[in-house]
Amino acid sequence: MQKNTKILLGIITLLVLFNLTIIGTILFKKNITASYKEQDKKEIVIPTKHLGRFFRKELNLSFKQHRKFQNIRHQYHQDSDEIIKKMDSIRTQIIVELGKEKSDTIILNNLSKDLGNLHTELKNLSIRYYLNMKEVCNEKQKVKLFKIFKSMVNTEGNISMPKEKNYKNN
């Protein structure tokens, strides 16, 4: 009986140690993952002004690369501003229609589709913006550019570009 008790106590002790090891490993891994995520977020702070200077410094762009980036950003801002104006106009039309005594759901549905199409166009423009910038970069710069763009994506998965209108001066 004493021998069986010693064996059972030995097995229980091993199981407890095994469980503590597993729990410790899980907590350790969770801590490491959290610290990597925290480093990833803290690593790159996107400025609200002088984005051109930021890209030049962060990516270590040559003068020629910087000029290309300026042209790409300038074109992106021109095109995106135009789309955003159209989107704002449609939003206003939706509000006006909703404010009517009898709102026309056909008009509202069409406006909604138009707004969705413009939103898609804006997202595609943002994708082209990134790909055009990526073409200018060398391999090391591409990795850093990806990290910069990734840091612009918020928790909902939307890209939050800095509201920079003085892009010509960068």
C-alpha positions in Angstrom: 0.0 0.0 0.0 2.8 2.4 0.9 4.6 1.6 -2.4 1.4 2.4 -4.4 1.0 5.7 -2.5 4.6 6.6 -3.3 4.1 5.8 -7.0 0.9 7.8 -7.1 2.5 10.8 -5.4 5.4 10.6 -7.8 3.1 10.5 -10.8 1.0 13.4 -9.4 4.2 15.4 -8.8 5.4 14.8 -12.4 2.0 15.8 -13.8 1.9 19.0 -11.7 5.4 19.9 -12.9 4.5 19.1 -16.4 1.4 21.3 -16.2 3.4 24.1 -14.7 5.9 23.9 -17.5 3.2 24.0 -20.1 1.5 27.0 -18.4 4.9 28.8 -18.1 5.7 28.1 -21.8 2.3 29.5 -22.9 2.7 32.6 -20.8 6.2 33.1 -22.0 5.2 32.8 -25.7 2.3 35.1 -25.1 4.6 37.7 -23.5 7.1 37.5 -26.4 4.3 37.8 -29.0 2.8 40.8 -27.2 6.2 42.5 -27.0 6.8 42.0 -30.8 3.4 43.5 -31.5 4.2 46.4 -29.2 7.6 46.9 -30.9 6.0 46.8 -34.3 3.5 49.5 -33.4 6.0 51.7 -31.6 8.6 51.3 -34.3 7.2 53.7 -36.8 5.4 56.9 -36.0 3.8 58.5 -39.1 4.0 62.3 -39.0 0.9 64.4 -39.9 3.1 66.9 -41.9 6.1 66.6 -44.1 5.4 63.0 -45.2 7.9 63.4 -48.1 10.7 64.2 -45.7 9.6 61.3 -43.5 9.8 58.9 -46.4 13.2 60.3 -47.5 14.6 59.8 -44.1 13.0 56.5 -43.1 13.8 54.9 -46.5 17.1 56.6 -47.0 16.0 57.7 -50.5 18.4 59.1 -53.0 17.6 62.5 -54.5 16.3 60.8 -57.7 14.1 58.4 -55.7 12.8 61.3 -53.5 11.8 63.2 -56.7 9.9 60.2 -58.0 8.2 59.8 -54.6 7.1 63.5 -54.7 5.6 63.0 -58.2 3.8 59.8 -57.1 2.4 61.5 -54.0 1.4 64.6 -55.9 -0.5 62.6 -58.5 -2.1 60.5 -55.7 -3.3 63.6 -53.8 -4.7 65.1 -57.0 -6.7 62.0 -57.9 -7.7 61.2 -54.3 -9.0 64.7 -53.7 -11.2 64.5 -56.7 -12.7 61.2 -55.6 -13.2 62.4 -52.1 -15.0 65.5 -53.3 -17.4 63.2 -55.3 -17.9 61.0 -52.3 -18.7 64.0 -50.1 -21.2 65.2 -52.7 -22.9 61.8 -52.7 -23.0 61.8 -48.9 -24.7 65.2 -49.0 -27.2 63.9 -51.6 -28.0 60.9 -49.4 -28.6 63.2 -46.4 -30.9 65.4 -48.4 -32.9 62.4 -49.7 -33.1 61.0 -46.2 -34.4 64.4 -45.0 -37.4 64.4 -47.4 -40.8 63.6 -46.2 -40.9 60.5 -48.5 -37.4 59.4 -49.2 -37.0 57.5 -52.5 -35.3 54.2 -51.7 -34.4 53.7 -55.4 -32.4 57.0 -55.4 -30.8 56.1 -52.0 -29.8 52.6 -53.2 -28.3 54.1 -56.4 -26.4 56.8 -54.4 -25.2 54.0 -52.1 -23.9 52.0 -55.0 -22.2 55.1 -56.5 -20.6 55.8 -53.1 -19.4 52.2 -52.9 -17.9 52.4 -56.4 -16.0 55.6 -55.5 -14.8 54.0 -52.3 -13.5 51.0 -54.3 -11.9 53.5 -56.7 -10.2 55.2 -53.8 -8.9 52.0 -52.4 -7.5 50.9 -55.8 -5.9 54.3 -56.1 -4.2 53.8 -52.7 -3.0 50.4 -53.9 -1.5 51.9 -57.0 0.1 54.6 -54.9 1.8 52.0 -52.8 2.9 49.8 -55.8 4.2 52.9 -57.6 6.3 53.8 -54.6 7.5 50.2 -54.2 8.8 50.2 -57.8 11.1 53.1 -56.9 12.6 51.2 -53.9 15.5 48.8 -53.6 14.9 45.5 -51.7 15.8 46.9 -48.3 13.6 50.0 -48.8 10.7 47.8 -49.9 10.7 46.0 -46.6 10.7 49.3 -44.7 8.0 50.8 -47.0 5.8 47.8 -46.2 6.3 48.4 -42.5 5.4 52.0 -42.9 2.2 51.3 -44.8 1.3 48.5 -42.4 1.6 50.9 -39.5 -0.9 53.2 -41.3 -3.5 50.5 -41.2 -5.8 50.9 -38.2 -7.4 48.1 -36.1 -10.5 48.1 -38.5 -8.2 47.4 -41.4 -8.6 50.9 -42.9 -5.6 52.8 -44.1 -5.3 56.2 -42.4 -3.2 58.4 -44.5 -1.9 61.6 -42.8 -3.9 64.7 -43.8 -1.1 66.4 -45.6 -1.9 69.2 -48.1 1.6 70.8 -48.4 3.0 67.8 -50.2 4.6 70.0 -52.9 7.0 71.5 -50.4 8.5 68.2 -49.2 
